[in-house]
Amino acid sequence: QVQLEEFGGGLVQPGGSLRLSCLVSGLVLDNYAIAWFRQAPGKEREVIACISSTDTTYYEDSVKGRFTISRDNYRHTIYLRMNSLKPEDTGIYYCNADFEYWGQGTQVTVSS
Protein backbone atom coordinates (compact mmCIF):
# COMPACT_ATOMS: atom_id res chain seq x y z
CA GLN A 1 0.00 0.00 0.00
CA VAL A 2 1.42 3.35 -1.07
CA GLN A 3 1.28 6.12 1.53
CA LEU A 4 2.48 9.69 1.45
CA GLU A 5 2.55 11.97 4.49
CA GLU A 6 3.48 15.64 4.43
CA PHE A 7 5.15 17.59 7.23
CA GLY A 8 6.33 21.13 7.76
CA GLY A 9 3.43 23.43 6.98
CA GLY A 10 2.51 26.36 9.16
CA LEU A 11 2.22 30.11 9.44
CA VAL A 12 5.07 32.24 8.13
CA GLN A 13 5.54 35.94 7.50
CA PRO A 14 6.00 37.30 3.98
CA GLY A 15 9.61 36.93 2.94
CA GLY A 16 10.10 33.94 5.19
CA SER A 17 11.00 30.34 4.41
CA LEU A 18 9.61 26.89 5.02
CA ARG A 19 10.67 23.40 4.10
CA LEU A 20 7.99 20.81 3.46
CA SER A 21 8.77 17.12 3.70
CA CYS A 22 6.86 14.15 2.36
CA LEU A 23 7.57 10.67 3.65
CA VAL A 24 6.76 8.01 1.07
CA SER A 25 6.20 4.33 1.74
CA GLY A 26 5.11 1.44 -0.43
CA LEU A 27 7.08 2.27 -3.57
CA VAL A 28 10.68 2.64 -4.68
CA LEU A 29 10.95 6.39 -4.74
CA ASP A 30 13.71 6.76 -7.31
CA ASN A 31 11.62 4.99 -9.98
CA TYR A 32 8.87 7.59 -9.99
CA ALA A 33 8.18 11.20 -10.82
CA ILE A 34 7.37 13.18 -7.69
CA ALA A 35 5.44 16.43 -7.55
CA TRP A 36 4.16 19.07 -5.20
CA PHE A 37 0.73 20.56 -5.85
CA ARG A 38 -0.86 23.57 -4.27
CA GLN A 39 -4.53 24.41 -3.79
CA ALA A 40 -5.06 28.05 -2.98
CA PRO A 41 -8.33 29.18 -1.37
CA GLY A 42 -11.11 29.13 -3.94
CA LYS A 43 -8.86 27.74 -6.68
CA GLU A 44 -8.15 24.41 -8.27
CA ARG A 45 -5.20 22.27 -7.30
CA GLU A 46 -2.19 22.95 -9.52
CA VAL A 47 1.25 21.45 -9.90
CA ILE A 48 3.98 23.82 -8.78
CA ALA A 49 7.08 21.63 -8.84
CA CYS A 50 7.99 18.23 -10.19
CA ILE A 51 11.08 16.06 -10.31
CA SER A 52 11.40 13.09 -12.64
CA SER A 53 13.04 9.75 -11.96
CA THR A 54 16.12 11.14 -13.74
CA ASP A 55 16.03 14.31 -11.59
CA THR A 56 14.79 16.63 -14.28
CA THR A 57 12.84 19.41 -12.59
CA TYR A 58 9.90 21.59 -13.55
CA TYR A 59 8.62 24.67 -11.74
CA GLU A 60 5.48 26.67 -12.26
CA ASP A 61 6.36 30.24 -13.23
CA SER A 62 5.21 31.86 -9.98
CA VAL A 63 7.62 29.78 -7.87
CA LYS A 64 10.68 29.68 -10.14
CA GLY A 65 13.77 30.89 -8.36
CA ARG A 66 12.09 30.68 -4.96
CA PHE A 67 11.12 27.02 -4.52
CA THR A 68 13.33 23.94 -4.84
CA ILE A 69 12.12 20.36 -5.09
CA SER A 70 14.45 17.53 -4.12
CA ARG A 71 14.39 13.91 -3.14
CA ASP A 72 16.27 11.69 -0.74
CA ASN A 73 15.70 8.17 -1.99
CA TYR A 74 17.53 6.64 0.96
CA ARG A 75 15.21 8.36 3.44
CA HIS A 76 12.14 7.84 1.20
CA THR A 77 11.47 11.54 1.46
CA ILE A 78 10.80 14.39 -0.94
CA TYR A 79 11.23 18.02 -0.02
CA LEU A 80 10.02 21.40 -1.10
CA ARG A 81 12.20 24.26 0.04
CA MET A 82 10.25 27.54 -0.16
CA ASN A 83 12.01 30.88 0.13
CA SER A 84 10.82 34.47 -0.21
CA LEU A 85 7.29 33.41 0.54
CA LYS A 86 4.42 35.62 -0.54
CA PRO A 87 0.80 35.83 0.66
CA GLU A 88 -0.28 34.31 -2.67
CA ASP A 89 1.67 31.16 -1.77
CA THR A 90 -0.97 30.43 0.87
CA GLY A 91 -2.75 27.15 0.34
CA ILE A 92 -2.79 23.45 1.01
CA TYR A 93 0.30 21.71 -0.31
CA TYR A 94 0.08 18.12 -1.46
CA CYS A 95 2.85 15.74 -2.43
CA ASN A 96 2.21 13.29 -5.22
CA ALA A 97 3.96 10.21 -6.58
CA ASP A 98 3.62 9.12 -10.19
CA PHE A 99 0.70 11.55 -10.63
CA GLU A 100 -1.43 8.89 -8.95
CA TYR A 101 -0.74 8.72 -5.22
CA TRP A 102 -1.51 11.63 -2.88
CA GLY A 103 -0.71 12.77 0.61
CA GLN A 104 -3.33 14.32 2.85
CA GLY A 105 -1.98 17.84 2.43
CA THR A 106 -0.41 20.38 4.74
CA GLN A 107 -1.54 23.98 5.22
CA VAL A 108 0.85 26.83 4.47
CA THR A 109 -0.27 30.33 5.42
CA VAL A 110 1.83 33.36 4.51
CA SER A 111 0.63 36.37 6.45
CA SER A 112 1.88 39.17 8.64
Buried (B, 14 or more C-beta within 10 A) or exposed (E): EEBBBBBBBEEBEEEBEBEBBBBBEEBEBBEBBBBBBBBBEEEEBEBBBBBEBEEEEBBBEEBEEBBBBBBEEEEBBBBBBBBEBBEEBBBBBBBBBEEEBBBEBBEBBBEE
